[in-house]
Amino acid sequence: MFKADWPAPLSIKTAISTREGGVSLPPYDGLNLGSHVNDRPDAVAQNRQLFRQQAKMPAEPLWLNQVHGTNCVVLDQTDFSMGPVTADASATKTKGLVAVVLTADCLPVLFCDAAGTQVAAAHAGWRGLVDGVLEQTLAQFSDPTTVMAWLGPAIGPTAFEVGAEVRLAFIEKDAKADAAFVAVPNKTGKWLADLYQLARLRLNACGVSQVYGGGFCTYTDSQAFYSYRRDGQTGRMASCIWID
């Protein structure tokens, strides 16, 4: 487990899990926090408890049913009594509510405002990113120019190979996105995509100038991170944020 490295107010707390530790057996070996990947439910429950204790969270994270969409729920206005709510981002101004997203190559993005009065977490795979999940999350903040963002562990720009249709989808929304793609040698129509650069472009366009993190690669660091593209059947990491 580690924390976001950014100049957030002291009231803002974060916790990002790795695959290390935990009780899950192969192929989920380690601290799998995803309940939807066919791991043993008792192992996932134990891992979640271990993670929560290690991170000293004030409450159980409010887990989402993520669908690669753009919906952002406001935690204090959403009923979680029946289990996970379908969304790919969540935001709150309430102290002690823990926003969380699960990933294993997709990009987790954490947000807070300069005053430390509001936080959010978003799950941004390429589909969510191109469709506007970061914009929908920032819409929960009254002034995006006061918001800072942290980019968590995702598949890196040397490993994320995509087809021409993915590149085109981004460029149709923003011509500047072309700079985030590099043609793969000897593979016609294949491109390496930089999720971190694509996210920064979207955030900057919304007025968010303070963007931190990035530089991870879930695909190449098999010791620290789960990677769906690398392993197929695998676990999930969690990125959490709350107001203390």
Secondary structure, 3 states (H helix, E strand, C coil): CECCCCCCCCCEEEEECCCCCCCECCCCCECCCCCCCCCCHHHHHHHHHHHHHHHCCCCCCECEECCCCCCEEEHHHCCCCCCCEECCEEEECCCCCCEEEEECCCEEEEEEECCCCCEEEEEECHHHHHHCHHHHHHCCCCCHHHEEEEECCCCCCCCCEEEHHHHHHHHHHCHHHHHHEEECCCCCCEEEECHHHHHHHHHHHCCCCEEEECCCCCCCCCCCCCCHHHHCCCCCEEEEEEEC
